């Protein structure tokens, strides 16, 4: 199953990205990165990435997340990772990159951390 990304802009500064499939090197990852860059260039500075349906990430996927988090931080924003699988969490721990991310148990928790109430 290839990586699929669904993006939803909640307000001028905030977007949710829902990923399905592995976050791994390939055309789909390049496409995802380009979509994220477009969001950031349009003024989004807060991004919640829902990884609940993305069970695996390789070094390229991790690199894309690190790069995105850095860009958002430079612009005074933040990226939150929601629903991180045990496998991805283990990779973050092994690579000592877990401190670069704000991790939440699920998407509603990420949105709450941004001060966004859940929709009815």
C-alpha positions as CSV (number, residue, x, y, z in Angstrom):
1,X,0.0,0.0,0.0
2,X,1.6,3.3,-1.0
3,X,1.6,6.4,1.2
4,X,-1.5,8.6,0.9
5,X,-1.9,12.0,2.4
6,X,-5.1,13.9,3.0
7,X,-4.7,17.5,4.0
8,X,-7.3,19.7,5.7
9,X,-6.9,23.3,6.5
10,X,-8.7,24.2,9.7
11,X,-8.0,27.9,9.8
12,X,-5.4,30.2,8.2
13,X,-2.6,29.0,10.5
14,X,-3.6,25.3,11.2
15,X,-3.8,22.2,9.1
16,X,-4.3,18.5,9.7
17,X,-2.4,15.9,7.6
18,X,-3.7,12.4,7.7
19,X,-1.3,9.8,6.5
20,X,-2.2,6.2,5.4
21,X,0.5,3.7,4.5
22,X,4.2,3.6,5.2
23,X,6.1,6.8,5.3
24,X,9.0,5.6,3.1
25,X,11.3,6.7,0.3
26,X,9.6,7.0,-3.0
27,X,7.5,9.2,-5.3
28,X,4.6,9.3,-2.7
29,X,7.0,10.8,-0.1
30,X,8.2,13.4,-2.5
31,X,4.6,14.3,-3.3
32,X,3.7,14.5,0.4
33,X,6.7,16.8,1.0
34,X,5.7,19.1,-1.9
35,X,2.1,19.3,-0.5
36,X,3.4,20.2,2.9
37,X,5.7,22.9,1.5
38,X,2.8,24.4,-0.3
39,X,0.8,24.5,2.9
40,X,3.7,26.2,4.8
41,X,4.2,28.7,2.0
42,X,0.6,29.6,2.1
43,X,0.9,30.7,5.8
44,X,0.2,27.5,7.8
45,X,2.4,27.4,10.8
46,X,0.7,24.7,12.9
47,X,0.4,21.2,11.6
48,X,-1.0,18.1,13.2
49,X,0.1,14.9,11.5
50,X,-2.1,11.9,12.1
51,X,0.0,8.8,11.8
52,X,-2.6,6.3,13.2
53,X,-2.8,4.6,9.8
54,X,0.9,4.8,9.0
55,X,2.5,1.9,10.7
56,X,6.1,2.4,9.5
57,X,8.6,5.1,8.6
58,X,12.1,4.7,7.2
59,X,15.0,7.2,7.4
60,X,13.6,9.2,4.4
61,X,10.2,9.5,6.0
62,X,11.8,10.5,9.3
63,X,14.0,13.0,7.5
64,X,10.9,14.6,5.9
65,X,9.2,14.9,9.3
66,X,12.3,16.4,10.9
67,X,12.7,18.9,8.0
68,X,9.0,19.9,8.2
69,X,9.1,20.3,12.0
70,X,12.2,22.5,11.6
71,X,10.5,24.7,8.9
72,X,7.5,25.2,11.1
73,X,9.6,26.0,14.2
74,X,11.5,28.6,12.1
75,X,8.2,30.3,11.3
76,X,7.1,30.4,15.0
77,X,4.9,27.4,14.6
78,X,4.9,23.7,15.6
79,X,4.2,20.2,14.3
80,X,2.4,17.6,16.4
81,X,2.5,13.9,15.7
82,X,-0.7,12.0,16.6
83,X,-1.3,8.3,16.9
84,X,2.3,7.3,16.5
85,X,2.6,3.5,16.2
86,X,4.9,1.5,18.5
87,X,7.1,0.7,15.6
88,X,7.5,4.4,14.6
89,X,7.9,5.4,18.3
90,X,10.7,2.8,18.6
91,X,12.5,4.3,15.6
92,X,12.2,7.8,17.1
93,X,13.7,6.5,20.3
94,X,16.5,4.5,18.6
95,X,17.5,7.5,16.5
96,X,17.1,9.9,19.5
97,X,14.8,12.1,17.6
98,X,11.7,11.8,19.8
99,X,12.7,15.0,21.5
100,X,12.3,16.9,18.2
101,X,8.6,16.1,18.1
102,X,5.5,16.9,20.1
103,X,3.8,13.5,20.4
104,X,0.1,13.0,21.2
105,X,-1.9,9.8,21.6
106,X,-4.5,10.8,19.0
107,X,-5.6,13.6,16.7
108,X,-8.1,15.2,19.1
109,X,-5.3,15.5,21.6
110,X,-3.1,17.3,19.0
111,X,-5.9,19.7,18.1
112,X,-6.6,20.4,21.8
113,X,-2.9,21.2,22.3
114,X,-3.4,23.8,19.5
115,X,-6.4,25.2,21.3
116,X,-8.9,23.8,18.7
117,X,-12.1,22.3,20.0
118,X,-13.2,19.0,18.5
119,X,-15.9,19.4,15.8
120,X,-19.4,18.1,16.6
